[in-house]
């Protein structure tokens, strides 16, 4: 029969080895959980299949312009096409305004706030033009259905427009533009929260051209862009101009300093989306090489392009389109940006 000393020794050993076993078990659980988590990270479950809830979608429409014939070389950071782009993507509904009895009154209200008070000329069933000669010849053309408009002033008729009296920082130029759009009640949140770029411009005879610095400038151009949609960046038809852009003369400091205001904005309904399959990046690369891409920007003298980056982004059109769709965006040298529609061919018509 074991004595008390032997019993104590056995008990101590049991506690010791039991504790060690418990520690091993706890550490093992942690290692196992970390291993499972790491494996899942490397092998994520496949996303649910595309729901294509909107059915077949209309093809993206790009501005009509002569496309330059280019040759392409791929020189990305990895040396090849990206392998981490998704095979499916969300598409968002964009409500299109329809004709209504208040459309003309809304357009007239915008014109009056911009000091165009004469009766307009009817250019078509949807477009009207207001004209003014005070202080210089000016015109405002509005599509009364979509709300898109273009304001132009004949700055060439007044030499004072190219005699700067104020110089704006980028923030001041942006704020001047925001202020005008706010008074017109035309500054939506996704524009207010979006990117802004400012360019220095100067007069060259009767033309406006780029200026090297603000000290040489007679005007500044403010470009406004939509904020990311579903955390995805948005691209526009032109690399040098936002869908909303304004050119301000560096003087006067009233609404007459806006010699150009080009407004194209169409809302996105973030509550209505569907998921669609995409063509592969390899197919997109083949299409751009075949000339089946929209070239948003490239140096005029370029005949060849080096593609440095390929991403998926949303295309923000300057004309009403019922859905915001993704495009493959190719960027590179010299100053090149090109778009290839990304949706699978079977789901566009």
C-alpha positions as CSV (number, residue, x, y, z in Angstrom):
1,X,0.0,0.0,0.0
2,X,1.5,3.4,-1.1
3,X,2.5,5.7,1.7
4,X,1.7,9.4,1.9
5,X,5.0,10.4,0.4
6,X,4.6,8.3,-2.7
7,X,1.1,9.6,-3.2
8,X,2.3,13.2,-3.0
9,X,5.0,12.5,-5.6
10,X,2.4,11.0,-8.0
11,X,0.1,13.9,-7.4
12,X,2.9,16.4,-8.2
13,X,3.8,14.5,-11.4
14,X,0.2,14.4,-12.4
15,X,-0.2,18.2,-11.9
16,X,3.1,18.8,-13.7
17,X,2.4,16.6,-16.8
18,X,-1.2,17.6,-16.8
19,X,-0.2,21.3,-16.9
20,X,2.2,20.6,-19.7
21,X,-0.4,18.7,-21.7
22,X,-2.8,21.6,-21.2
23,X,-0.2,24.2,-22.4
24,X,0.5,21.9,-25.4
25,X,-3.2,21.7,-26.1
26,X,-3.7,25.4,-25.9
27,X,-0.7,26.2,-28.1
28,X,-1.8,23.5,-30.5
29,X,-5.3,25.1,-30.8
30,X,-3.7,28.5,-31.5
31,X,-1.4,27.0,-34.1
32,X,-4.2,25.0,-35.7
33,X,-6.5,28.1,-35.8
34,X,-3.7,30.2,-37.3
35,X,-3.0,27.5,-39.9
36,X,-6.7,27.2,-40.8
37,X,-7.0,31.0,-41.1
38,X,-3.8,31.2,-43.3
39,X,-5.1,28.4,-45.5
40,X,-8.4,30.1,-45.9
41,X,-6.6,33.4,-46.8
42,X,-4.6,31.5,-49.5
43,X,-7.7,29.6,-50.6
44,X,-10.7,31.8,-50.1
45,X,-14.1,30.3,-50.8
46,X,-15.3,31.2,-54.3
47,X,-17.8,34.1,-54.4
48,X,-21.4,33.3,-55.1
49,X,-22.1,33.1,-58.9
50,X,-23.1,36.4,-60.6
51,X,-26.8,37.1,-60.2
52,X,-27.1,39.3,-63.4
53,X,-30.4,40.7,-62.0
54,X,-30.6,43.4,-64.6
55,X,-30.5,41.0,-67.5
56,X,-28.6,41.9,-70.6
57,X,-27.1,45.4,-70.4
58,X,-26.6,48.0,-73.2
59,X,-23.0,48.4,-74.4
60,X,-21.1,51.3,-73.0
61,X,-21.1,54.3,-75.3
62,X,-17.9,56.3,-75.6
63,X,-17.4,59.7,-77.3
64,X,-17.0,59.5,-81.1
65,X,-13.5,60.5,-82.1
66,X,-10.8,59.3,-84.4
67,X,-8.8,56.6,-82.8
68,X,-5.0,56.6,-83.2
69,X,-3.4,53.4,-84.5
70,X,-1.0,52.3,-81.8
71,X,1.3,49.4,-81.0
72,X,1.5,48.2,-77.4
73,X,4.2,46.7,-75.2
74,X,3.5,45.3,-71.8
75,X,6.0,46.4,-69.1
76,X,4.2,46.1,-65.7
77,X,5.9,45.8,-62.4
78,X,5.5,42.0,-62.5
79,X,6.4,41.8,-66.1
80,X,3.0,40.3,-67.1
81,X,-0.7,40.7,-66.8
82,X,-2.1,41.1,-63.3
83,X,-3.4,37.8,-61.8
84,X,-5.4,39.3,-58.9
85,X,-8.3,40.9,-60.7
86,X,-11.8,39.6,-60.0
87,X,-13.8,37.5,-62.5
88,X,-17.0,39.3,-61.7
89,X,-18.0,42.8,-60.7
90,X,-20.9,44.9,-59.5
91,X,-23.0,47.0,-61.9
92,X,-25.0,49.9,-60.5
93,X,-28.3,51.3,-61.7
94,X,-28.3,54.9,-62.9
95,X,-31.8,56.4,-63.1
96,X,-32.4,58.4,-66.3
97,X,-34.6,61.4,-66.1
98,X,-37.7,61.5,-68.2
99,X,-39.5,64.4,-69.7
100,X,-41.9,66.2,-67.4
101,X,-43.8,69.4,-67.1
102,X,-41.3,71.0,-64.7
103,X,-38.2,70.3,-66.8
104,X,-38.2,73.6,-68.6
105,X,-38.9,75.6,-65.4
106,X,-35.9,73.9,-63.7
107,X,-33.7,74.8,-66.6
108,X,-34.9,78.3,-66.7
109,X,-34.2,78.6,-62.9
110,X,-30.6,77.6,-63.5
111,X,-30.3,80.2,-66.4
112,X,-31.8,83.0,-64.3
113,X,-29.4,82.3,-61.4
114,X,-26.6,82.6,-63.9
115,X,-28.0,86.0,-65.0
116,X,-29.5,84.8,-68.3
117,X,-32.9,86.5,-68.1
118,X,-34.0,86.8,-71.7
119,X,-36.2,84.2,-73.3
120,X,-34.2,81.3,-74.8
121,X,-34.0,79.9,-78.3
122,X,-35.4,76.4,-78.8
123,X,-32.7,74.3,-80.5
124,X,-34.6,71.0,-80.3
125,X,-37.2,69.3,-78.2
126,X,-34.7,68.9,-75.4
127,X,-32.1,71.7,-75.8
128,X,-32.6,75.4,-75.3
129,X,-30.0,78.3,-75.5
130,X,-30.0,81.5,-73.5
131,X,-28.0,84.4,-74.8
132,X,-26.7,87.5,-73.1
133,X,-24.5,90.5,-74.1
134,X,-23.9,91.8,-70.5
135,X,-21.0,92.3,-69.8
136,X,-19.9,90.4,-72.9
137,X,-21.4,88.0,-75.4
138,X,-22.3,84.8,-73.5
139,X,-24.4,81.7,-74.1
140,X,-25.9,79.0,-72.0
141,X,-27.1,75.8,-73.6
142,X,-29.1,73.4,-71.4
143,X,-30.6,70.0,-72.1
144,X,-33.8,70.4,-70.1
145,X,-34.2,66.6,-69.6
146,X,-30.8,65.5,-68.5
147,X,-29.8,68.8,-66.9
148,X,-26.4,68.9,-68.7
149,X,-25.4,72.4,-69.7
150,X,-22.5,74.4,-71.2
151,X,-21.8,78.1,-70.3
152,X,-19.5,80.0,-72.6
153,X,-18.4,83.7,-72.4
154,X,-16.6,85.5,-75.3
155,X,-13.6,86.5,-73.1
156,X,-11.8,87.6,-76.3
157,X,-14.2,90.6,-76.6
158,X,-12.9,92.1,-73.3
159,X,-9.1,92.6,-72.9
160,X,-9.5,92.8,-69.1
161,X,-10.1,89.1,-69.0
162,X,-6.4,88.5,-69.6
163,X,-5.2,91.0,-67.1
164,X,-5.0,89.0,-63.8
165,X,-5.9,90.8,-60.6
166,X,-6.2,87.8,-58.3
167,X,-4.3,84.6,-58.0
168,X,-6.0,81.5,-56.6
169,X,-4.5,78.6,-54.7
170,X,-6.0,75.3,-55.8
171,X,-8.2,75.3,-52.7
172,X,-9.5,78.8,-53.4
173,X,-10.3,77.9,-57.1
174,X,-12.1,74.8,-55.9
175,X,-14.1,76.7,-53.3
176,X,-15.1,79.3,-55.9
177,X,-16.5,76.6,-58.1
178,X,-18.2,74.8,-55.2
179,X,-19.8,78.1,-54.2
180,X,-21.3,78.7,-57.6
181,X,-22.6,75.1,-57.9
182,X,-24.0,75.2,-54.4
183,X,-26.0,78.3,-55.3
184,X,-27.3,76.6,-58.4
185,X,-28.2,73.6,-56.2
186,X,-26.0,71.4,-58.4
187,X,-23.3,70.1,-56.1
188,X,-24.2,66.5,-55.2
189,X,-22.4,64.8,-52.3
190,X,-20.5,62.3,-54.5
191,X,-19.0,65.2,-56.4
192,X,-18.3,67.3,-53.3
193,X,-16.4,64.3,-51.8
194,X,-14.6,63.4,-55.1
195,X,-11.2,64.3,-56.4
196,X,-10.5,67.8,-57.7
197,X,-7.7,68.8,-60.1
198,X,-6.7,72.4,-61.1
199,X,-4.8,73.4,-64.2
200,X,-3.2,76.7,-65.1
201,X,-4.2,78.1,-68.4
202,X,-3.2,81.2,-70.5
203,X,-4.5,83.1,-73.5
204,X,-2.7,82.5,-76.8
205,X,-4.3,84.9,-79.3
206,X,-7.9,83.7,-79.3
207,X,-7.2,80.2,-77.8
208,X,-6.7,79.0,-74.3
209,X,-3.6,76.8,-73.8
210,X,-1.8,75.3,-70.9
211,X,0.4,77.5,-68.7
212,X,3.6,76.3,-67.0
213,X,2.8,78.1,-63.7
214,X,0.3,80.2,-62.0
215,X,2.5,83.3,-62.5
216,X,2.0,82.9,-66.3
217,X,-1.7,82.1,-66.1
218,X,-4.7,84.1,-67.1
219,X,-7.2,81.4,-66.2
220,X,-7.5,78.3,-64.1
221,X,-9.5,75.2,-64.9
222,X,-11.2,73.2,-62.1
223,X,-12.1,69.6,-62.8
224,X,-14.5,67.8,-60.5
225,X,-14.8,64.0,-60.4
226,X,-17.2,61.6,-58.7
227,X,-16.0,59.9,-55.5
228,X,-15.3,56.1,-55.6
229,X,-18.3,53.9,-56.2
230,X,-18.4,50.9,-53.9
231,X,-14.7,51.8,-53.0
232,X,-13.8,51.5,-56.7
233,X,-12.2,54.5,-58.5
234,X,-14.1,56.1,-61.4
235,X,-12.7,57.2,-64.7
236,X,-14.0,59.8,-67.2
237,X,-14.0,60.1,-71.0
238,X,-11.2,62.6,-71.0
239,X,-8.1,62.6,-68.9
240,X,-7.7,66.4,-69.0
241,X,-11.3,67.3,-68.0
242,X,-13.8,66.3,-65.3
243,X,-17.4,65.6,-66.1
244,X,-17.9,68.9,-64.3
245,X,-15.3,71.5,-65.2
246,X,-15.1,75.3,-64.9
247,X,-12.6,77.8,-66.3
248,X,-12.2,80.9,-64.2
249,X,-10.6,84.2,-65.2
250,X,-8.1,85.4,-62.6
251,X,-10.0,88.6,-61.9
252,X,-13.5,90.1,-61.2
253,X,-14.3,87.6,-58.4
254,X,-18.0,87.3,-59.3
255,X,-19.9,84.9,-61.5
256,X,-18.7,86.7,-64.7
257,X,-15.2,85.3,-64.1
258,X,-16.6,81.9,-65.1
259,X,-15.9,82.0,-68.8
260,X,-16.7,78.3,-69.2
261,X,-18.8,75.9,-67.2
262,X,-19.4,72.4,-68.5
263,X,-21.8,70.3,-66.4
264,X,-22.5,66.6,-66.9
265,X,-23.7,64.7,-63.9
266,X,-25.9,61.6,-63.6
267,X,-26.6,60.0,-60.2
268,X,-25.8,56.5,-59.2
269,X,-28.4,54.5,-57.2
270,X,-26.1,52.7,-54.8
271,X,-29.0,50.7,-53.4
272,X,-29.6,48.9,-56.7
273,X,-26.8,46.7,-58.0
274,X,-26.2,43.3,-59.6
275,X,-23.1,41.2,-60.2
276,X,-22.0,40.3,-63.7
277,X,-19.2,38.1,-65.1
278,X,-16.2,39.7,-66.8
279,X,-14.0,39.0,-69.8
280,X,-10.5,38.0,-68.6
281,X,-7.7,40.5,-68.5
282,X,-5.9,38.4,-71.2
283,X,-8.9,39.0,-73.5
284,X,-8.9,42.7,-72.7
285,X,-5.2,42.9,-73.5
286,X,-5.9,41.3,-76.9
287,X,-8.7,43.7,-77.6
288,X,-6.7,46.8,-76.9
289,X,-3.9,45.5,-79.2
290,X,-6.6,45.0,-82.0
291,X,-7.7,48.6,-81.6
292,X,-10.9,47.6,-79.8
293,X,-10.5,50.2,-77.0
294,X,-11.4,53.7,-76.3
295,X,-8.3,56.0,-76.0
296,X,-9.0,58.6,-73.3
297,X,-5.6,60.2,-73.5
298,X,-2.2,59.9,-75.2
299,X,0.4,62.3,-76.5
300,X,-0.6,63.4,-80.0
301,X,2.6,62.3,-81.6
302,X,2.6,58.8,-80.1
303,X,2.7,55.7,-82.3
304,X,3.6,53.2,-79.7
305,X,2.6,52.7,-76.0
306,X,4.2,51.0,-73.1
307,X,1.5,49.8,-70.7
308,X,2.6,50.0,-67.1
309,X,-0.6,49.3,-65.2
310,X,-3.9,47.5,-65.7
311,X,-6.8,48.0,-63.3
312,X,-10.6,47.6,-63.1
313,X,-12.5,50.8,-62.5
314,X,-16.0,52.2,-63.2
315,X,-16.6,54.3,-66.3
316,X,-18.4,57.6,-65.7
317,X,-20.0,58.7,-69.0
318,X,-20.6,62.3,-70.1
319,X,-24.0,61.1,-71.5
320,X,-26.8,59.4,-69.7
321,X,-26.3,55.6,-69.5
322,X,-28.6,53.4,-67.5
323,X,-25.9,51.5,-65.7
324,X,-22.5,52.2,-64.2
325,X,-20.3,49.4,-65.6
326,X,-16.6,48.5,-65.1
327,X,-13.8,48.9,-67.7
328,X,-10.3,47.6,-67.8
329,X,-8.1,50.7,-67.5
330,X,-4.7,50.6,-69.2
331,X,-2.2,53.2,-68.2
332,X,1.3,53.9,-69.4
333,X,3.7,56.0,-71.5
334,X,3.5,58.5,-73.2
335,X,0.6,59.9,-71.0
336,X,-1.6,57.0,-72.1
337,X,-5.0,55.9,-70.8
338,X,-7.2,53.5,-72.6
339,X,-10.5,51.6,-71.7
340,X,-11.8,48.2,-72.7
341,X,-15.4,47.4,-71.5
342,X,-15.1,44.6,-69.0
343,X,-18.5,42.8,-69.0
344,X,-18.6,39.3,-70.5
345,X,-19.9,39.5,-74.1
346,X,-22.9,37.3,-73.4
347,X,-24.4,40.0,-71.1
348,X,-24.2,43.1,-73.3
349,X,-26.2,43.9,-76.3
